[in-house]
């Protein structure tokens, strides 16, 4: 087994510059201190290419300061550069500005994503059309009302494939179905939502049913109201008329 392995570090943010240097010595502007729990005090860090230790108090003689530069967001460190590896492991920006590239973590993340994808597409293929319509409405809005059953099925599977985590979250959100019923009832002119988006009424006689709380989305508020005693009775009537 190789004793000293090469390591790869990468910047954590997006849209990184071609070259990005990180502090390699302690200054008032960029403090490089590491708390040593065994000794009970902070120790100054410094990357010197001719020193074995990253700690200033362990470095002997003149120090040849080194630069630490990420190119295109990455920094490859050879296993023989143990002083630089130790320095990067203790650097206060590790975990914030940069991190060590970990193949195992990447593989685990990819496996989780694939499992989400398989599960979400299974749900999409087996889902009842009413629920499929409700979930797809979140993605494309009122256009779903003009789509055929096959088009809904197709777009739902595409959605599940492209964004499996969002899809599974929507599957578990019972308010999605209730929102969809409210929207369909309005489109079918069973319910009437006033122009100011604040009040739901029966479209047939104008009788007020529910007033939307301030700053809430009307159909989200209606979905929550459908769970109340009064709302359940209205919901049952709407479902009968929609069917």
N, C-alpha and C positions, 0 to 999 in steps of 0.2 A: 504493500500500500504506500502511496506517495505521502511522505511526511509533511511536506509543505505544499499545500494546494494553492493554485491561483484563485483569486477572488474577483468577482465583478460587482461593482457598485453602480447604482443608477439614481438619477435625480427623480424626485417624486412628483413634481409638478408637470404641467403641460406647457407647450410652446416654449421650450428651453432655447437659450442662445447656443450658438455653435460651440463656444468655449465658455465655461463657467468655473471660475476659481473660488475655492472655499478658503477661509482663514487657516493659515498653517502655524501661526504663532499668536501668543496672547497680547492683546492691546486693550486699551480702555474702550475703544469702539467695538471691538470684536473679542470679548473675553473668552479665553479657552482655559477653563478651570474644571477639574474633575474631583468630586468629593471622594476621598479614600476613607471608607467606613472603618477599616482596620486601624488606620493612623488617627482618624478623627479630625481631619482638616482637608481643605481644598488644596489640590496640587496643580501647578501650572503645566500646561501641555505645550509642546513645540515639536514640529516635524523637522528633524535635522537628518540629512542623508548619511552623515558619518557617525551617527550615534545609534546605539542599540535600543535605548529606551525613549518613549515619547514624553517622559517626565523630565522637566528641566532640572529638578533636584538630583537626578540620577545621571545626567549627562556630564561628561568629563572633557575639559579642554575646549578649544574653539569649536563652535557649532556651524556646520554648513547648512544653511536654511534651504529647505526644498519647497517647491510649489506643488499644490494639489489642484489639478485642473480636470474637469469633466469635459469631454469632447462629444458633442451630439448627445448629451445627456448620460454618457456612460464613462466609467473609469475602470480599466483593467489593471489589476495589481498582481504581479508575479509572486509566487509563493516564497521566493527568496527575499522579498522585500518585507520582512517581518516587522521592521520598525514602522513602516507605513501602515501595514494592516492593523497593528496595535493602536496606532494613532487614530485611525478611522473608527475603530471599535469604540474608542473612548470619546470621540469628538461630540460636543454638545449638539451639533446639527444632525447627527445620525438619527434617523426616525422622523426627522422634520423636513430637512432639505433633501436628504439622500438616504438610501437604504441599500443593504446588500441584496443582490439578486439571488433568489432562492428557487431553484428548479422544483423542489418538492412542493413549496407553497403554490407556485404557478400551476403545477400539475393538479393539485388539489382544487384550486379555483376553477380550472378548466373542467375537471370531473364534476364539480358541483353544478356548473353551468349546463353541462350536457345532461345531467340528471334532471335539472329543472326543465330543460328543453323537451326531453322525452315525456316527462309527466304532463307538461302543459299541452303538448300536441295530442296526447292520449285523451285528455279532457276535452280538447277542441273537437276531436272526431266523434266523441260519444255524447256531446252536450245537446240538450233539448233546444229547439230552435228559438224559443222565447228567451232563454237565458243567453244564447249566442247573440241574439239581437241586442239584448241589454248591454252586454259587455262591449260589443262592437260599437254601440252608440257612443261610448266613452271616447273611442278612438276617432270616429269620423262624423259624429253628430247626427243631425236630422237626415242626412243622405241615406242612412240605413233603412229608412221607411220606404225608399224607392227601389230597394234591392230585392232580387229574387232569393229564394231559399238557398239555391246553389251558390249564388254570389256571396251571401252571408257566410256560408260554410267555408268557402274558399278564403275570404278575407280574414275570417277568424283563425284559420290554421296558419295563415301567413303571420298574423299578429302574434300567435302563440310561439311561432318559430323565431321571430325577430326579437321579441321581448318577453321571454318566458316568466321572469320574476313578476313583472307588472301583471301579466295575464293571470297567474296563479293568485296574486293578491286580489284581483277583481273577482275571481271565482269565489273567493271566501268572503266577499263583501255582500251581505244580504241586502244592503240598501240599493245596490245596483239594480236589482230586479224591481224594487218598489219605485225607484226613479223612472225606470223605463215605462212602468204602468202609468205613472202620472203623465209622462210626455205623450204616450200613445192616446191617453184619454183626452188630452188637450187637442191633439191632432184630429181625433175622431169627433171633436166638438161635444164631448160628454162633459168635460170640465172647461171652464173659461178662466184664463189668467189675465187679470187686468193689465192695461198698458204700462202701469208703473211697476209691474212685476211684484206687487205686494199682496194681492188677494186672489184666492181661488174661489170660484163660484160654480154652481150648477149652470151649465150653458142653457138648459131648457127653460129655466124660470128665473135665473139671475140670483138665486138665494146664496148668500155668503156661506162658505164652508170653513175657510181657514185663512188666517192672516199670517203672512210670512214675517218672522222676526227680523228686526233691523239688521242689515249687512249680511244676511244669510242668502245662499243661492236658493231660488224658489223651489226647484225640484228636489234639492237635498233636504230642505225643510219639510216639504210635502211627504217625502219618504219617511222621515222621522215621525211625522204626524200620523201616518198610516198605521203606526204601531200602537197608538193610543186607543182607548175604548171607542171614542167617537170615530176616529179614523178607520178602525177595523171595519165598522159597519159600512162606511162609505166605500172602502176598498172592495168589499164583497159585491156591492152593487155595481161598481165599475167593472170588475172582472166578468160579471154576468153579461153586461152590456157589450164588452169587448169581444166576448166569445159568441 
